[in-house]
Amino acid sequence: MEGKFLPMHPMGIVLPDGTALRRWQSWEVNSDCQKIPTSSWRATFGPANRAEVRRIEAMLAGNPVVTIELCGTPQVTGRVQELDSYTSRDQGSILNVAGTDTMCSAVKASLDLGFQAHGAQSVRDLIAAAVARWHVQVVGDDSADRQVRMTRRRTNPGLHCDEGTLDEEGETVYTTEDLAAEQSDEVETKESRELHARPGEKVIAWIRRLLEAHNLCAWVQSDGKLWIGRPNYRQPVAIALHRAHPREEPNEGTIIEGGKTSTPGDQLTSVRVVGRVGRGGETRLDASVMDMQAILAGWDTPVIEEVRDIRSQAQALARAKRTLAESQVACWRYVAKMAGIGVGPRMPTYGCMVGIHDDDEGVHRDAFVIKRQVKASREDAVETRLECILPNLWGVA
């Protein structure tokens, strides 16, 4: 396994001037589309001589916007958050670097006092105004960026590469003819006249509150733009993942470890959201949703939430739907460790659909990827860890 898919430098950090730093001895890139910021990364350079480490450190010390690539394909756009250098007499100098996507500053930053919603502003308009200071664009279609994230441009010799062509340097180059968007639906967001920011409220906390009230999701794309909408579960399955045969050397893209978690007892069967709005609280809000399949199966876990931060019956219903969906999502997850980074020219990514064929666990179904971790070290082969959920649960209107 080690010799078959252990490329030395499939991960690169690209500076604004196009300089690509690729000689990282160990690294990992983490993405979770249920969170903002969505992606983070960490890499180690060295052991090397002190002058070389200082040169790399100087390139990254000015807080530049960098692009993290895997096999030549952009995966994260963000800034360096941590530089840690270390020198020893025996091992030489080492540089550890870590960073986060373009929304990293919004975690600690507060919204301006007086930041308010006005009239016909949509959720996207409001969030775009809140993140404008970091030059983050807000978009409503993730399909084109998802296709880019999944398409592997090139790999080093030694990888399983039956669908690419070799260039003059002996590296495998893949085509990118399938980068067109698949016509994802544009989500029309509601007006939000009264969802004003609270004094000192952090940008990310306010965005989460706004998304929750309108039953929307958001994640940061590979190009640094903030996508807002609902997951597209109708997209075609991008990659089929198969369990490696126990008596054969696993190919890149096969499942070497995997299992499912099912906790139906934790699933809510009904959610009721209540509250009062208006001057003196004269208007009562009351919205309910139920999971009939869970009820018919004999589960009985009703929940009542009293809320103070919503302003309409529609927002109360959206809150109830989201609370129920979150409990459903948590009740079935499949986690797999995959050899290498992808299958031929394709890499699984957060926000895509994959087909899982695992005889050992009895799982044969399509699933939606919500988390991905790709990592490598000097001693170990490159591995990808995926966490998947059933489609049509999270972020459903």
N, C-alpha and C positions, 0 to 999 in steps of 0.2 A: 504494500500500500504506500509506503513512504516514497519509493522511487517513482510511483506512477503519477501522483498528482501533488507534488511538492514544488511548485514554482517558487523561486527564491524571492521575487519581488512583484507579485501581482497587485500590491497596494501602492498607490502613489499619492503624494501631496503636491498639488500644482499651485504655484504662486500666481499672482495677478499678471506678471510679465510672461507667463508661459513656462517658467522653469519648473521642471518636474523632479521632485525628490523621491527616489524609489528604493534606496538601499536601507530598508527598515528590516531589522533582524526579527522582530516580533511585533505584532499589531493586532488590533481588533476594531471592527466597525459595528456599532449597535444601532438598531432602529426599532421603534415601537410606535405604530401609527395611532395608538390610543392616547398618546401623550404629546404635549407641546412643552419644550422642544422635542422633536421627534427622533433626531439622530445625534450620536456622539461617537468619538473615535479616540483611539490611543495607540501610540507607536513608540518603538525604542530604536535608537540609532547607536550602533557600537556593539561591542567595544571597538574603539578607533583611537587614533592619535588625537591629542588635545586640540591641535589647530583645526583639524577637520570637524570636530564636534563644535568648536566655537564658531566656525563658518556657518554651519547649518543653524545653530542657535541664533546667530545674527539675522539670518534670512527670515526667521519666524518671530523675531522679537518685536517687530513694529505693529503688531495686531493686524496683519493683513487679512483680507478675505481670501480664503484658500478653498480649493476643491479637492475632495477626497475621491480617488478613483479606484475601482476594482477592475482589473483586466482591461484598462483603458477606458472604462465607462464611468462618468460622474455618478456619485452616490450621495454625497453630502456637500453642501456649500455652507461655510461658516467661518468661525474665527478660532484662533488658538486661545485656550483658557488657562493652560498650565505648561510651564517649561521647567524641567527639573534635571539638572546636570550633576554628574557624579564622576569622580576620578579616583582610581586606586593604583597603587604601585604595580600590582601584578596584572590587572585586567585592562588598564588604560582608561579612557574616558567614555562615558555613556550619557546619552541625552534621551530623556523621556518627555514626550509631547502629548498633550491631550486637548481636545477641542469639542465644540458643540455647534449645531446648525445656527442659522441666522437669527433665530428667536432667543438665543441664550441671554441677551441683555434684558429682554422683557420679563424674565423671571424675577429680577430684583428691582426693576424700575417701576415707579408709580405713574399712574395717569395724571395729567395736569388737573389741578383744581378747576372745577367748572366744566370739565369735559362732559358733554351732554349729547343725547340723541335728539335729532330735530326732524319733525315732519316726515318726509318721504324717504328718509335714509333707510336702506336695507341693512341687514346684519353685515353683509360684506362691506358696505360703505362705512359703517361704524368701525369695524375692525381695521379696515384699510387706513382710516384716519388715525387709529391708535398706534399702528406700527409704522407709520410713514417716516418717523424720525430715524429708523434703521434702514430705510430704503427697501423695505420688504413689500413686494407686490402681493395682492390677494387675488386668487383666481378661482374659477368654479369648475374646471375640467382637469382631472388628473390623468386622463388616458394617455396623452402623448408623452408626458414625463414618465409614466409607468413603463411604457414601451421602451423608452431610453434606458431606464434603470435595469431592465431585464436583458438588454442586448449586449452581449460581451463582444468587445471590439477585437481583442487580441489576447493571446496567452503565451507564456514561455514554452520552449520545447519541453517535452516530457509529459504534457497533459494529454488526456484522452481527447482527440480532436478530429473526429471523422467527418465533419461537415465544413471545415474551413480550408483555406489555401495558405501556403507558405509564402512569406515575402522574402526579399533578398537577404535578410538577416536570419532567416530560419524560424521566425516567429509565425504563429498561426493567426491569420486575419479572417474575421467573420464579416459577412455582409449585413447591412442594416436596412434591407428593403421593406421591413415590416414596421416602420416607425409611425405609420399613420394612426390617428386617433380612431377609436371605434364608435364614434358618435355617442358619447356618454350624455346622459340627460343633464341639462342645466337646471339647478335647483333654484327656484324663485323664493327668496327669503321674504319674511314678513316685515312690515314696518315695526320699528322699536322706539316709539316716542318717549317712553318713560324709563328705559333701562339706563339710567344715568350711573356714572361711576361714583363710588363712595369715596369720601376724603381719604387719601393715602392708599387706595386700593391698587394692588399690583396689576400690571397689564395682563399677565397670564391668568390670574384669578378672575379678572373681569371677563376675559374672553371665554373662559370655561363657563361662567355663569350665563353669558349671553347665548352660547351654543346650546347649553342645557335647556334654556327656556324655549328654544326654537327647534329642539330635537335634531340638531345638526352635529356633524363631526368635522374635524380639521386635522391636518398634518402638514409638515414642511416637506416640500419636494426636494429632489436632488439639486435643482437649480436655485434653491433658497426661497422660492415663492411659497406662500401659505395658501394651501388649498382648503376650501370650505364647501361642504356639501354632504352627500350621503354616499356610502360605499356602493360601487357598481358590482352587484353580484351576478349580473347577466353577461359579464365579459366572458370570453372563451377561456377555457383552461389553458394556462400558459405552458406548464411543464407537468409531465407525469413522473412521479417519484415511486420507485419500486424498492422493496426490501432486498438487500443484498443476500445472495444465496450463502448459507452458512459454511459451505465447503469450498467456496470460490473466493478469489481475491476480489474485493469490491471495486467496481468501476466508479469513476467520478460521477456524482449525481445520484448514487444509490444510498438508501437509508441503512446506516450501520447501527444506529440505536434509535428506538422510538417507542412511544406508548401513548395511550389515551387516558384522560382523567374524566370520570363521569360522576357528578354529585347531584343527582336529581333532588335529593332531600333539601338542598340549599336553594332550590328554585322557588321563587315567589309565585303564588297562584293568582293573586289579585293585588292590585295597588290602587289605593284611593288617595287623591290629593285634595286637601281642603284648605281654605283660607278666606280672608276677608279683605276687600279693597274699597277704595273710595273714602270720602271724608267721613270719619267716624266709623269706618268699616261697615257701612250699610249694605254693601254688595257682597254676597256670599259666593265663593267659588267652590265647586265640587265636581271632580272628574274621576272616573274609574275605568280600569281596564282589567281583563281577566285572561288567564292562560287556560283555555278549556281542555287542552290535551293533558296538562298536568293535573287538573281537577278530576278528569275522567280516569286518570291513572291512580287516583286515591291520595294524592298529595293535597295538603290543606295548609297554606301559609299566607294568610292575608296580611297586608301591611297598610297602615294609614299614615300619611305624612301631612303635617300641618306646615304650611309654607308662608313666608312673609315677603318674598322677593319676586313674586309674579303679579301681573297686572290684568290678566284676562282669563276667560275660561279656556281659550285655545292654548295658552301657556300652561295652564294646569293640566290639560290633557297631554300635552307634549312631555311634561315632567313625569306623569304617570307611565307613559309609554317607555320613556328612557329608563326609568327605574326597573320596570319589568324586563326590558330587553337586556339590561346589564346583568340581571340575575340569570337570565337564560344563557347568555354568552359564557358566564363563569362556570356553567354546569357541564360543558363538554369542550375539552381542549385536547388537541393532539400535538405532542412535542416530538420532533425528530432531529437527530444529528445526521447530517448528510456529508458524505465524503466529497471533498473539494468545494467548488464554488457554484457549479451549474451542470447542465446537461447540454453538451455541445455548445452551440452559440447562445444559450439562454441561461439566465440566472434567476432564481426565485427572488422576489422582493416583497416588501410590505405592500399591501393593497392589491395583490394579484391572487388569482385562483390557481390552485394546484390540484392535481389528481393524486390521491394517496392510495397505494396498493401495498398493503402490509399484511401478508398471510399470517405472520406470527401473532399479530394483535387482532386479526379479524376485521381490519379497517379497509374498506374499498369504497371510497367516496370522494367527492370534490369538496375542497375546503378553502377558506379564505385566510391568507397569511396576515397576521397582525404584528408579529415580531420576527426579527431576523438578526442573528449575530454571526459575522464571519470573522474568523480569527486564525492566526498562525503564530508559531514560535520557531526559534532556531532548531529545536529538536523534533517538533511534531509536524505532521501534514496539515494542510489547510482544511478546515472543517467549517460547515455552516450549520447553525442551529435555528430551526424554524418552530414557531408556535402558531397553530392554526385553530380556527373556530368554524362552526357550521355557518353556511351563508344565510342571509335573510334574517339575521337577528340584530346585530349591532347597527345602530344608526338607521333603523327602518322607520319610515314615517308612520 
